[in-house]
């Protein structure tokens, strides 16, 4: 992702591995909050449904970071989930001005 987003500060791959271990124990089929559709979290990085929708909005707050994830079921694909999770992390860093 460092090559795609060209961040000023590179993202440490070990941070992503640690987040995956914490969020899903490396289980790409992990699910949280199944009874609450808006906040259900899926996959390796436990990307929430509302986050998926925000990431897909090409005109919204993430227009520089958008990624289209057609459905929540697509978040079980490790490639899509990690990509969406990393985009979300970059957005949060930008949004909260974390240095």
FENQUIJO-V996249 format. One record per helix or strand of 3 or more residues. SS is the DSSP state (@ for helix, = for strand). FROM is the first residue (numbers start at 1). TO is the last residue. If there is no record, write none. Layout:
# FENQUIJO-V996249
SS|FROM|TO ; SS|FROM|TO
This chain:
# FENQUIJO-V996249
@|2|5 ; @|13|24 ; @|37|39 ; @|49|56 ; @|72|76 ; @|78|96
